[in-house]
Amino acid sequence: MTFKTHKSQIRTIKQDDPRFQIQDVFTIATRAGFEISNSCPIEYKMVLQECINNGWLKPVAYMTERELLFSGLSND
């Protein structure tokens, strides 16, 4: 019996990875983050903030190996 396995080309970029931030001449931004709607009740916002502050909820970004390679070549 033989098995064929797939090696994914998608990589997870975490917040402490230097490639998590992107920048141009004047702007530095993260590749991923959270956007909470203004209509979100304050109680939920407070729960989410506590989760973020305690490290229970963290932003991650996903990139293909090809994107990582090209961002490394262009010093992004």
N, C-alpha and C positions, 0 to 999 in steps of 0.2 A: 504494500500500500504506500502511496506517495501523497504528500501534502504540498500544496503550493501556498506559500505565504506572501502577503503583500506588505511591503515596507512603505509606510506613508511618507509622503514628501512634505507634510504639514508639520510645522514646528510651533510650539507654544512659547511665546515671549512673555516673561513675567515682569512685574513692575521694577524689580531690582536689576534687570538686564539693561546694559547701556543702549541696546537697540530698541528699547521700549519707547524712547523719545525720538521724535523726528524734528528737524529744524531746517529753516531756510535762513536767509540773511538776518532777519529781525525777530523771527518767531520760533519759539520752542513749544512743541505740543506732544502729548502722549498719543500713542497709537490706539489706545483703548481707554475707556473710562465709563462713568455712569452719568446719565442724564435723567434727572427726576423732574417730572412734570410739575408745573405750578399748581395744578389741581390736585396733587397728591396731598392727602390730609397730613397735618403737622405731626400727628402721632406716628404715622408710618415713616415720615421723614426722620423723626427722632430715632426710631428703631433701626432704620438703615444706617444712620450716622453712627450709632453705637456699634453696629456690625462692622462698619468700615474702620472705625477707631480701634476696635479690638482685633482686627486682622481676620475676622471671620468671613468677610466679603472682600475680595481683591480683584482688581481689573487684570485681565490677561488679553493678549492679542495673539492672533494666529497668522502665520505667514508661511508661504511655501519655501522650500529650500532655495528655489530659483530667486525669489524676492530677497531672501536673506543674502544670497551671493551678490546680487546686483546692488543692494543697499550698502554692503561692505565695500564694494569696488568704488562706489561713488562717495564714500565717507559719510553716509547718512547714519 
